[in-house]
Amino acid sequence: MNDKIKPAHQVGPVSAFFIPQVMQIGIGYLSFQQIITKYSQQDAWLASLISGALSLGILWVVLRLLENERQFGMPDLFSIHTRIFGRRIGTILNLFTVTHVLLFAIRSLRSYIEIVHVWVFPQMSMFLFSLIFCLIAWYIVSGGMRTIAGVCLLSFIYLVPLSILTLFIVPHAQFENLLPLIDHSPAALLKSCYELTHVYLGFELLLYVYPFISNPREARKWAFRSALTTVYFYTTTLILAIAYFSQGELQNTIWPTVAYWKSVRFPLVEHIDIIAIVLLLWATIPKVCLCSWIIARAVKFTVPKIKMKYSLIVILALFIAGTTMIRTGLLVKQLNVAYTRYGALIIYIYLPILLFCQWIKKKRGRSAAS
Amino acid sequence: MKQKAALIAPLIALLLLSGCLPTSIIDDVLLVEAEGIDYLGDGKVMGTVSMPNYAANPNPGSGGAGLPTTASMLRHLSGVTYDGKSLVDRFQPSGQMPLRVGKLRLMLFNTAMAKKGLYKQIDLRNRDPDAPRDMSLAVVEGSCRKMLTSADYQTQIPVARYIQDMIEQNSEHNYPESTLETFMYAYYGDYMDPFLPIIRKQGDHIEMYGLALFKGDKYVMRLSENRVFTFKMLFQKFSQGVYDYEFAPNKHIALKNVHTNVNYKVKNGNSSSPDIYASVNVRAQIRQANPGSISKSTGPGMEKKLNKHMAKEAVQLVHRFQRKRIDPLQLGQHVRSYTRNFDGKSWPERYPNARFHCKVDVTIRQTGISE
C-alpha cells in the first residue's frame, strides 16, 4: 500500500486550487447568509473574514501534517493515523474522520435534492434522482483521480456564471445597511464564525488527495490561493446580502441567494433562479465523486483485499440509502447541524492535536534514535 | 470502460423515462399575470386573476398545431374566497388548463383590503417559490375586479401588462420604485414602513393617484400626487422627475431634475429627540416657466427661493409622518446606521420627537433654448 503514486495517476498542482474550491462552494452558498446574520447582523461579514482566516490557518496545519509525513511514505491522513497511533487505533481514527466524509457526501446530495424539491420539482423522486446521480458518480470515479480532478475543474468553470449573477443586485443594494461597523460583541462574532464553519469546510479533504498531486511546492501555493478565493467569494456575497435585504427580511428568508436570483429578470429568460439551481447540480457532482473515492480508498487501506471498484458500489448504495432515509426538511436541517459540529470538531480541535501528536512522535523518535 | 458505458446507457435511459415529472409547457398553462384582491368584510375577499389572451388575430400559418390561434382562452376569473388564499388554487377548478403564477407581474389590492392589512398576502408571496420578486404591487382606488376585467380600455394589450408598464414607467419619473422586493424590504425590516403606489381607473384609462403609506401592513395615509416628488427626493437618488413650483399665485415653473441625491447625517441617535439632517442636491433644468419669470440672470434668485420652499415642504412632510407614527422614508434605518449601540426598543416612542432638518440645494443648469 505504501508505495508511491505513479506520476501517470497524479494530477497537476493547479488541481490543488480547484479541488478544495469546489468542495467548499456548494449548497451552503444559497442559505448561509441567514444563519450567520442571526447573531451578528450587519457585522457578519467580519465573522466571515475571521472564519476565512481560520480556514487559512487550518489549511496550513493540514499542509504541515502532510509534508511532515512525506518522508515516512504516503502523505495522507490514513498513513499518518496508522504510523502515529498504530494499526488498531489508527483504523478507529480513520473511521472517525471518514465518517465525516460520508456525512459530507450525504449532506451535499440531500441538501441539493431539498433545494430542487422546494424550488423546481416538488414531485421529484428522491430515490430515482440519487440513483441516477450515483450512477454518474460511479462512472466518474471509475475513471480514477484524474477524472475526478477534471470534473472539479469543469464544475469550477460552470459555476462562474452563478457568481456573476450576484452582480445584478448591486443597484438595489443599500450599503448604508452595513453601518455602524463593528457594533457587536466578540462573543456574537464568534458564534457567527462557528455557524460559518460549514461553508468553509471541504478544504480539509486535501488530507486524502494530497499524494495524488504532483509538484507539492506549487500545489501548496495553489491551495492557499484557493482558500483565499473562497474567503473573497463568501465575504462579498455576504456583504451584498446584508446590503440588499433588511435584517428582518433576511431572517425571514431561508435561501437569500435564490431569493435574489428570483428578482433578476431578462427579457427572454424568466426565472433565472431555476436555471441557477439546475446549474448547481455541478456543485454537487464533484463532492459526491471525491467523497466516494476517499471512502473507497479508506476501505482499501484498511482491508487491501477489497478492490476499489467493488467497494465503490457499496459506498454509493450507502449514499442512496442515507439520502432516501432523510425524508423531511427538518431532518436535513438537523443533518446540517450535525455536520457542522462534526466538521468544526475535526478541523478546529482534532487536526491541531494531530499535528501536536506528530511533533511528539518525531521528538520521541529522535530521542530513541540518539 | 466502453462496455460499461454501453451497459449503463440504456439503464440510465430507462430510469430517466420512468422519472417523468409534471411539466409546465408554456402553451399548455394559463399564465396568471395579475391578481386583484377586493376586501368584502369579515375575512372574505373577492379575488380576480387575469391571464393574457393570445387570440383574435387569425394566423394563416398556424396549420393544425395544437390550439387554433383564434380560440380564446380564459381571460379572467373572479370569485369569493378568504383572505390569504392562493388564488391560483382557488380558481383551478374553473381553469381549462393548469394555472401558474411563474409570470405573475402585478398584485392589486383595493383600499379596503389595504386598510385591513396585507400581512397574509405578503406572507403568501414570501412563501411562494414560483412567483417572481420583482412584480409590482399597487393599491387600487375603486375595485380591482372592475379594473382587471373591464374591456373598455383604449389599449389592446392585456390589462396586467398595461398597468405594470405604467407603474414601472412612473417609477423612473416622480414615483419611488416599488416592487414586491422593496415592499418586503420595508415590511419585514425594522424601523421602517412600506408604501405602494395608488392607481385608479379614469374612464377608458388608468392613472397613478399618489402613494399609499402603510403602518406595518395597514394602509393609513395617502400622499397626494404633488407631494410625491418631495417624497422621492428624500427617499432615493433619481433623475427625470418633474417638480412644479407655484412661486406666486397662478405662476408656475417646472423643474425637470437631471440628478438628485440625498445624504443623511444623524446626531444624538440614542437621545429622546435625535437630530436627523438630510441634505438634498437637485440638479435641474427648467422645463416650463411663467413667461418672463426666469432667465440666466434671475436663475440664482429662483434657486434660493426653491431651496427654501422645497426644504420647507420636506420638513412638513416628515412632520406629517411623525404625527401618524409612520416611517416610509426609513429614517429609523438611517438613525440605526449612524448610531452605535442603537437603542431600537425605544425607537417607536422616540421617532415622533425626532428633529428633522433638511437642506436643499437646487442648481438650475439650463433654462431652455430661449431667453
Boltz contact constraints between the chains, C-beta under 6 A:
constraints:
  - contact:
      token1: [A, 118]
      token2: [B, 129]
      max_distance: 6.0
  - contact:
      token1: [A, 119]
      token2: [B, 129]
      max_distance: 6.0
  - contact:
      token1: [A, 121]
      token2: [B, 21]
      max_distance: 6.0
  - contact:
      token1: [A, 123]
      token2: [B, 21]
      max_distance: 6.0
  - contact:
      token1: [A, 124]
      token2: [B, 21]
      max_distance: 6.0
  - contact:
      token1: [A, 128]
      token2: [B, 19]
      max_distance: 6.0
  - contact:
      token1: [A, 132]
      token2: [B, 15]
      max_distance: 6.0
  - contact:
      token1: [A, 176]
      token2: [B, 337]
      max_distance: 6.0
  - contact:
      token1: [A, 179]
      token2: [B, 337]
      max_distance: 6.0
  - contact:
      token1: [A, 180]
      token2: [B, 340]
      max_distance: 6.0
  - contact:
      token1: [A, 183]
      token2: [B, 340]
      max_distance: 6.0
  - contact:
      token1: [A, 246]
      token2: [B, 185]
      max_distance: 6.0
  - contact:
      token1: [A, 246]
      token2: [B, 189]
      max_distance: 6.0
  - contact:
      token1: [A, 248]
      token2: [B, 188]
      max_distance: 6.0
  - contact:
      token1: [A, 248]
      token2: [B, 189]
      max_distance: 6.0
  - contact:
      token1: [A, 248]
      token2: [B, 190]
      max_distance: 6.0
  - contact:
      token1: [A, 249]
      token2: [B, 184]
      max_distance: 6.0
  - contact:
      token1: [A, 249]
      token2: [B, 185]
      max_distance: 6.0
  - contact:
      token1: [A, 249]
      token2: [B, 188]
      max_distance: 6.0
  - contact:
      token1: [A, 249]
      token2: [B, 189]
      max_distance: 6.0
  - contact:
      token1: [A, 252]
      token2: [B, 188]
      max_distance: 6.0
  - contact:
      token1: [A, 262]
      token2: [B, 132]
      max_distance: 6.0
  - contact:
      token1: [A, 262]
      token2: [B, 133]
      max_distance: 6.0
  - contact:
      token1: [A, 263]
      token2: [B, 133]
      max_distance: 6.0
  - contact:
      token1: [A, 263]
      token2: [B, 134]
      max_distance: 6.0
  - contact:
      token1: [A, 263]
      token2: [B, 181]
      max_distance: 6.0
  - contact:
      token1: [A, 265]
      token2: [B, 134]
      max_distance: 6.0
